[in-house]
Amino acid sequence: MKKYLVAFLCLFILVGCGNDSEPNEQAKSPDNTEAQYTVVFRGLDLQTEANTYTLTGEVRAENEQFYYHLEQGEEELHPETVYELEGEPGVWQSFEITEEIPASSFEKEETPILTLYGKSPDGEVLHPNFIPIDITE
């Protein structure tokens, strides 16, 4: 009798933890912000020479743009910049970013961090990618 009781309790727990049959409305919604503003990067290659860095790679952005900025610790070295892509949204496209690193950065202990990301219409940062820039000599 104990075996049947234990089996019944296990079955009851499994049924209680089962999947809801209600669909996830947010995932199916055409105005799903995250799906419309997805940004994915691949094949990133960072090169530094003197006080200049060059980042190349490929990006797939649903709204034909992504953002980047450079900071070191709490200090912003390069303000937020919009990188406009040419071509169809949602297809892989090559990009190249070349910027200078301020001379004052070489005297600090923190590593400069280049951040690539997408944004929602309300300004929320989506899918950030953090890339440290090695500036040691």
C-alpha positions in Angstrom: 0.0 0.0 0.0 2.9 2.4 0.8 4.3 1.9 -2.8 1.0 3.0 -4.3 0.8 6.0 -2.0 4.4 7.1 -2.9 3.7 6.5 -6.6 0.5 8.5 -6.4 2.3 11.4 -4.6 5.1 11.4 -7.2 2.5 11.4 -10.0 0.6 14.2 -8.3 3.8 16.3 -8.0 4.8 15.8 -11.6 1.4 16.8 -12.9 1.4 19.9 -10.7 4.8 20.9 -12.1 3.7 20.3 -15.7 3.7 22.8 -18.5 0.9 25.4 -18.8 -1.0 25.0 -22.0 -1.5 28.7 -22.3 0.7 30.3 -25.0 3.3 32.9 -24.1 1.7 36.0 -25.5 4.9 38.1 -25.1 6.9 35.7 -27.2 4.3 35.8 -30.0 3.7 39.5 -29.9 4.8 41.4 -33.0 5.8 44.3 -30.8 8.3 42.3 -28.8 11.0 44.9 -28.2 13.9 42.5 -27.7 13.1 40.6 -30.9 12.9 43.8 -33.0 16.1 45.2 -31.7 18.3 42.2 -31.5 22.0 42.7 -32.3 24.4 39.8 -32.7 28.2 40.0 -33.3 30.6 37.4 -34.6 34.2 37.2 -35.9 35.3 40.2 -33.9 39.0 41.1 -34.3 40.6 43.9 -32.3 43.9 45.4 -33.3 45.8 48.1 -31.5 48.6 50.2 -32.8 50.1 53.1 -30.8 47.0 55.0 -29.5 44.5 53.7 -32.1 42.3 50.6 -32.0 40.5 49.0 -34.9 37.7 46.6 -34.4 36.4 44.5 -37.3 33.7 41.9 -37.4 30.3 41.0 -38.6 26.9 42.1 -37.1 23.3 41.1 -37.6 21.0 43.9 -36.5 17.2 43.9 -36.9 17.0 47.7 -37.0 20.0 48.4 -39.2 22.1 50.0 -36.4 24.1 49.3 -33.3 25.8 51.5 -30.7 29.2 51.6 -29.1 31.2 53.6 -26.5 34.6 53.4 -24.8 35.1 53.8 -21.1 37.8 53.2 -18.6 36.6 52.7 -15.0 34.0 55.4 -14.5 35.5 57.7 -17.1 33.9 57.9 -20.6 36.7 58.0 -23.2 34.5 58.0 -26.3 30.8 58.9 -26.1 28.0 56.7 -27.3 28.1 56.5 -31.1 25.5 55.1 -33.5 26.9 52.8 -36.2 24.5 52.8 -39.1 24.5 49.7 -41.3 23.8 49.6 -45.0 21.8 46.7 -46.5 18.9 44.7 -45.4 18.0 44.3 -41.7 18.6 41.0 -40.1 21.5 39.8 -42.5 25.1 39.6 -41.6 27.1 42.7 -42.5 30.8 43.5 -42.1 31.8 46.6 -40.0 34.9 48.4 -38.9 35.4 50.8 -36.1 38.6 52.8 -35.8 39.1 55.3 -32.9 41.9 56.9 -30.9 42.6 56.1 -27.3 43.3 59.2 -25.2 46.9 59.5 -24.0 45.7 59.8 -20.4 44.4 56.2 -20.6 47.9 54.8 -20.7 48.7 56.1 -17.2 45.7 54.4 -15.5 45.5 50.9 -14.1 42.0 50.0 -15.5 41.7 48.6 -18.9 39.6 50.5 -21.4 36.4 48.6 -22.3 34.7 49.0 -25.7 31.0 48.2 -25.4 28.9 47.2 -28.4 25.1 46.9 -28.0 21.6 47.5 -29.3 19.0 49.8 -27.9 15.2 49.6 -27.5 13.1 52.7 -28.4 12.9 53.7 -24.7 16.7 53.8 -24.5 17.3 50.4 -22.7 20.6 48.8 -23.6 20.1 45.4 -25.2 22.6 42.6 -25.7 25.8 44.4 -24.6 29.2 43.0 -25.6 32.2 44.1 -23.6 35.6 44.1 -25.3 38.7 44.9 -23.2 41.5 46.8 -25.1 45.0 45.8 -24.1 47.0 49.0 -24.0 50.1 47.7 -22.2 53.4 48.4 -23.9 
